[in-house]
Amino acid sequence: MQKKVLEGTAGGGMVTVKVNGQKEVVDVAINEEVVDPEDIDMLQDLVLAATNDALKKVDELTNETMGQFTKRNEHARFILGGITEDAIS
């Protein structure tokens, strides 16, 4: 999971932010067309939105991965629980 890199975008792909599984920003790409010295607020909003999009994807992947682990763990507990009950009976 730590080696995974997820990408968030904003502005129709004009701003891209990549984060790793530890939620560290590893890359930011900004299309030059979106850079307007007269409208820095828009650029800041796009970077923020792309970053939040990437972080959301990390959270979703983490939840999905943990969900699979939990399901396997519950299944193993069910099987082992059955074995234990049979051994006692």
C-alpha positions as CSV (number, residue, x, y, z in Angstrom):
1,M,0.0,0.0,0.0
2,Q,2.8,2.4,0.8
3,K,4.3,2.1,-2.6
4,K,1.0,2.8,-4.4
5,V,0.7,6.2,-6.0
6,L,-2.7,7.6,-6.6
7,E,-3.6,10.6,-8.7
8,G,-6.1,13.4,-8.1
9,T,-7.1,15.9,-10.8
10,A,-9.0,19.1,-11.0
11,G,-10.0,21.6,-13.7
12,G,-10.5,18.8,-16.2
13,G,-7.0,17.5,-15.7
14,M,-5.3,20.9,-15.8
15,V,-3.9,20.2,-12.3
16,T,-2.7,16.8,-11.2
17,V,-1.5,15.8,-7.8
18,K,0.1,12.4,-7.0
19,V,0.2,11.0,-3.5
20,N,1.6,7.8,-2.1
21,G,-0.1,5.4,0.3
22,Q,1.3,7.3,3.2
23,K,-0.5,10.4,2.0
24,E,2.7,12.2,1.0
25,V,2.5,14.4,-2.1
26,V,5.0,13.1,-4.5
27,D,4.3,15.1,-7.7
28,V,2.3,18.2,-8.8
29,A,1.7,18.9,-12.4
30,I,0.1,22.2,-13.6
31,N,-0.8,22.8,-17.2
32,E,0.6,26.2,-18.2
33,E,-2.8,27.2,-19.6
34,V,-4.3,27.4,-16.1
35,V,-1.6,29.7,-14.8
36,D,-3.0,33.2,-14.8
37,P,-1.1,35.8,-12.7
38,E,-4.3,37.8,-12.4
39,D,-6.2,34.8,-10.9
40,I,-3.9,33.1,-8.4
41,D,-6.9,32.1,-6.3
42,M,-8.3,29.9,-9.0
43,L,-4.9,28.1,-9.3
44,Q,-4.8,27.6,-5.6
45,D,-8.3,26.2,-5.6
46,L,-7.4,23.8,-8.3
47,V,-4.3,22.5,-6.5
48,L,-6.3,22.1,-3.3
49,A,-9.1,20.2,-5.1
50,A,-6.6,17.9,-6.9
51,T,-4.8,17.2,-3.6
52,N,-8.1,16.4,-1.8
53,D,-9.1,14.2,-4.7
54,A,-5.9,12.2,-4.5
55,L,-6.2,11.9,-0.7
56,K,-9.8,10.7,-1.0
57,K,-8.6,8.0,-3.4
58,V,-5.9,6.9,-0.9
59,D,-8.6,6.6,1.8
60,E,-10.9,4.6,-0.5
61,L,-8.1,2.2,-1.4
62,T,-7.2,1.8,2.3
63,N,-10.8,1.1,3.2
64,E,-11.2,-1.4,0.3
65,T,-8.0,-3.2,1.3
66,M,-8.9,-3.2,5.0
67,G,-12.4,-4.4,4.1
68,Q,-10.9,-7.4,2.2
69,F,-8.6,-8.2,5.1
70,T,-11.5,-8.0,7.6
71,K,-13.7,-10.3,5.5
72,R,-10.9,-12.9,5.3
73,N,-10.3,-12.5,9.0
74,E,-14.0,-13.0,9.8
75,H,-14.1,-16.0,7.5
76,A,-11.1,-17.6,9.2
77,R,-12.6,-16.9,12.6
78,F,-15.8,-18.6,11.5
79,I,-13.9,-21.7,10.3
80,L,-11.7,-21.8,13.3
81,G,-14.6,-21.3,15.6
82,G,-16.4,-24.2,14.0
83,I,-13.3,-26.4,14.5
84,T,-13.0,-25.4,18.1
85,E,-16.7,-26.1,18.8
86,D,-16.4,-29.5,17.1
87,A,-13.3,-30.4,19.1
88,I,-15.1,-29.6,22.3
89,S,-18.2,-31.6,21.5
